[in-house]
Amino acid sequence: MNVVDLTHPISTELPVYFPWHPKTDLEQTATYQNNRCEVRRLSIGTHSGTHIDAPSHVFEGKPTLDQYDPALWYVDAQVLDFTPREPGEEITKDEIEKKFRKKGVGVLLKTGWDVRFGQKDYYATYPPISNEAAEYLVTMEIPVLAADTPFTLDVHYIILKHGIPLITNLNNTARLTEGMIKLIAAPLLIKGGDGAPARVLAVIA
């Protein structure tokens, strides 16, 4: 069994999508020398780094992450490889249809953009999934949609309207090949969470 960590490490360098997203602060508050142990204080936004979006992120009154059955965070998923990708080049419905294998399982979109995470142009140049492609995936009854990129606001509305969580900003996707994996994507259990940082792993048989 091969396990690939798809998570960007949490650090003070984590980029944010919008200026009003909280910046990450990681501060040491205890040391071995002074306290006989190490302790750090972490301040982080619910949509920072590798994270999961709940429908309540964009829809008032819709489900929060803590309302989901924990079984959802361990699912079969198909990796769809769209590398290499040009800046801003949409992933179309036709492209996804050609690669799609199995209805009712999760989808992980691999673009290779994770290597640019933290660069100044990451959020401005990532290759987005098209609205039509997102609508197609809804009809394929996927339980989750993951990518090594962000998602456009339109795609947030399309996917989250149907209660399908979005798993955003994956890492190390070069280690994945097209095909089926077990996807473990466990968000922090935040009461009323509109989103949460997550540890995301791919289990490859």
C-alpha positions in Angstrom: 0.0 0.0 0.0 1.3 3.4 -1.0 0.1 6.6 0.8 0.6 10.0 -0.7 0.2 13.1 1.4 -1.7 15.6 -0.6 -1.5 18.4 2.0 0.4 21.7 1.9 2.2 22.2 5.3 0.7 24.9 7.5 3.1 27.8 8.0 3.1 31.5 8.2 3.8 31.6 4.4 0.4 30.2 3.5 -1.1 32.4 0.7 -4.7 33.7 0.9 -7.2 34.1 -1.9 -8.7 37.5 -0.9 -7.2 40.2 1.3 -10.0 39.7 3.9 -9.0 36.0 4.4 -7.1 35.7 7.6 -3.4 35.3 7.3 -1.8 32.3 9.1 0.1 32.9 12.3 2.2 30.2 14.0 3.9 31.4 17.1 6.0 29.4 19.6 4.7 30.1 23.2 6.7 27.5 25.2 10.2 26.1 24.8 12.2 23.2 26.2 14.5 25.5 27.9 11.9 27.6 29.7 8.9 25.3 30.0 10.3 21.8 29.6 8.1 21.4 26.5 7.3 23.0 23.2 3.9 24.7 22.5 2.7 26.8 19.6 -0.3 29.0 19.0 -2.0 28.6 15.6 -4.3 31.2 14.1 -5.6 30.2 10.7 -8.6 30.9 8.4 -11.1 28.3 7.6 -10.1 28.5 3.9 -6.4 28.5 4.1 -3.9 26.0 2.6 -5.3 22.6 1.8 -8.9 22.8 3.0 -12.5 21.7 2.5 -15.5 24.0 1.7 -19.0 23.3 3.1 -22.2 24.5 1.4 -22.6 27.1 4.2 -19.5 28.8 2.8 -21.6 30.4 0.1 -25.2 29.5 1.0 -26.8 30.8 4.2 -28.5 28.1 6.2 -26.9 25.2 4.2 -25.0 22.4 5.9 -21.7 23.0 7.7 -18.8 20.6 7.7 -19.5 19.2 11.2 -23.0 18.1 10.0 -21.6 15.6 7.5 -21.3 11.8 8.2 -17.6 11.2 8.9 -17.8 8.3 6.3 -17.7 11.0 3.6 -14.1 11.7 4.4 -12.9 8.3 3.3 -14.2 7.6 -0.2 -13.3 6.0 -3.5 -12.1 8.6 -6.0 -10.9 8.8 -9.6 -7.8 10.8 -10.5 -8.3 12.7 -13.8 -5.0 13.9 -15.2 -5.0 17.3 -17.1 -1.3 18.0 -17.0 0.4 19.9 -18.5 -1.9 22.9 -18.3 -1.4 26.5 -19.5 -2.2 29.4 -17.2 -5.9 30.1 -17.1 -6.7 27.2 -19.5 -10.2 25.8 -18.5 -10.8 22.2 -18.0 -13.9 21.6 -20.2 -16.8 19.3 -19.9 -15.7 17.4 -23.0 -12.3 16.8 -21.5 -13.8 15.4 -18.3 -16.3 13.3 -20.1 -13.5 11.6 -22.1 -11.7 10.6 -18.9 -14.6 10.0 -16.5 -14.7 6.3 -15.4 -17.3 5.7 -12.7 -20.5 7.4 -11.6 -21.0 7.9 -7.8 -17.3 8.2 -6.7 -15.2 11.2 -5.9 -13.2 13.1 -8.5 -9.7 14.5 -8.1 -8.5 16.9 -10.8 -4.7 16.9 -11.3 -3.3 19.9 -13.2 0.2 20.2 -11.8 -0.5 23.7 -10.4 0.3 22.6 -6.9 4.0 23.3 -7.6 3.1 27.0 -7.9 1.4 27.2 -4.5 2.7 30.2 -2.7 3.8 32.0 -5.8 2.5 35.5 -6.4 0.5 34.5 -9.5 -1.0 31.2 -8.1 -4.5 32.5 -7.6 -4.5 34.6 -10.8 -3.3 32.0 -13.2 -4.6 28.6 -12.1 -6.4 26.5 -14.7 -10.1 26.4 -13.6 -12.8 23.8 -14.2 -15.5 25.2 -16.4 -19.0 25.8 -15.1 -20.3 23.2 -17.7 -17.8 20.6 -16.4 -18.9 21.3 -12.8 -22.6 20.8 -13.8 -21.7 17.5 -15.5 -19.9 16.2 -12.4 -23.1 17.0 -10.4 -25.1 14.7 -12.7 -22.5 12.0 -12.2 -23.4 12.0 -8.4 -19.9 12.6 -7.1 -19.7 12.7 -3.3 -16.7 15.1 -3.3 -14.7 17.2 -5.8 -11.0 17.8 -5.2 -8.3 19.6 -7.1 -4.7 20.9 -6.8 -6.1 24.3 -7.6 -8.7 26.7 -6.2 -12.2 26.7 -7.6 -14.0 29.8 -9.2 -16.8 31.3 -7.2 -19.3 30.1 -9.9 -18.1 26.5 -9.4 -18.5 27.0 -5.7 -22.1 27.8 -6.2 -22.7 25.0 -8.7 -21.1 22.2 -6.6 -21.9 23.3 -3.1 -25.6 23.9 -4.0 -25.9 20.1 -4.2 -24.2 19.5 -0.9 -20.9 18.3 -2.5 -17.9 19.4 -0.5 -14.9 21.0 -2.4 -11.4 19.9 -1.4 -9.0 22.7 -2.5 -5.3 23.3 -3.0 -4.0 19.7 -3.0 -0.2 19.1 -3.0 2.1 16.4 -4.5 -0.3 15.4 -7.3 2.7 14.5 -9.5 2.9 11.3 -7.4 -0.6 10.3 -8.6 -1.4 8.5 -11.8 -4.8 8.4 -13.5 -7.1 5.8 -12.0 -8.8 4.9 -8.8 -7.6 5.7 -5.2 -9.0 5.8 -1.7 -9.2 9.5 -0.7 -8.9 10.4 3.0 -9.8 14.1 3.5 -10.5 14.9 7.1 -11.4 18.5 8.0 -10.9 19.9 11.4 -14.1 19.4 13.4 -15.1 23.1 13.7 -18.6 23.7 15.1 -20.6 25.4 12.4 -17.6 25.3 10.1 -18.1 26.9 6.7 -14.7 25.3 5.8 -11.7 23.9 7.5 -8.1 23.0 7.0 -7.7 19.3 6.3 -5.1 16.6 6.1 -5.7 14.9 2.8 -4.2 11.5 1.8 -4.4 9.3 -1.2 -4.2 5.6 -0.6 -3.0 3.7 -3.7 -3.4 -0.1 -3.8 
